[in-house]
Amino acid sequence: MASSDQVPPVTAGVAPATVPPKSDLAAPKKKPYPFWLGGVAATIAASITHPLDLTKVRLQASGDKRMVESIKKTVRTAGYRGLFDGITGTWLRQMSYSMCRFWAYDESKKILGAGKDAPAWKLAAAGSMAGGIAGFIGNPGELVMVRLQGDFAKPPEKRFNYKHCLDALYRMVREEGPSSLARGVGPNVFRAILMNASQLASYDFFKAELLKTKYFEDNIMCHFTASFAAGTVATTVCSPADVLKSRIMNASGPGSSSTMAMIRQSMKNEGAMFMFKGWVPAWTRLQPTTILIFLTLEQLRNAVDWSRSKGYDFV
């Protein structure tokens, strides 16, 4: 009699024990992308669209009424180089605020468990968390950018005449005190929450929805369409806070940093629609910026994936 612990012979027609396919095994966890990737993508995009951003700020902070007339005024008074006034402030802002918001958004999604097909509310919550953090940390850079961009739109006697972003930071601390770096932090954080809850979250949401259809694959056309929709949503949601932020940051003197006082004065002089002043240039600026940010970010991610596949793990 055969022993009970002997392995029975395999007979014809009986399949041997199968090994689980590789797809059922736990896949190795993908290494996260570098935290600075979003900041680099945003800096590239903002450098290209800087003239439009400059025009938007000057429309919101000055008495200029039309976008084209504002651009002509800039060229007439400062030449074509004037369209890039304050570019160092833009770089400082993007490498502080934008770098922080993309990093914080990814981390917030992990905390909330917002995966690939997460509902819109989870993405918006992650975006809000990221916006609150980045808006606070990036406030000095935001303040410097707005002042550098809006300076030449003012009469000569009211200009700050900063040389570049570092000179602006130094002079603000020396002349107005360290607390000046927090000027407009309330509206800026509020605006950053709205921006990230609408722009970052809606891009991920629209991208996921597009990929569910049979018309899109994960390529540049999908990224373009999702970012176009995200830019329109973000412009409309952020316009009121954007206007208030620009006006408060460009103001100076006692009592000029009060948000409620600025709202009351603007409502009295211009009516409720002042909150959407500059919407068209804001959309014209934010739309290509949003598209460029996400297209650049997706390509940078592809480059990181390619470099890692070749064994280069320096990023």
Disulfide bonds with the S-S distance in Angstrom:
none
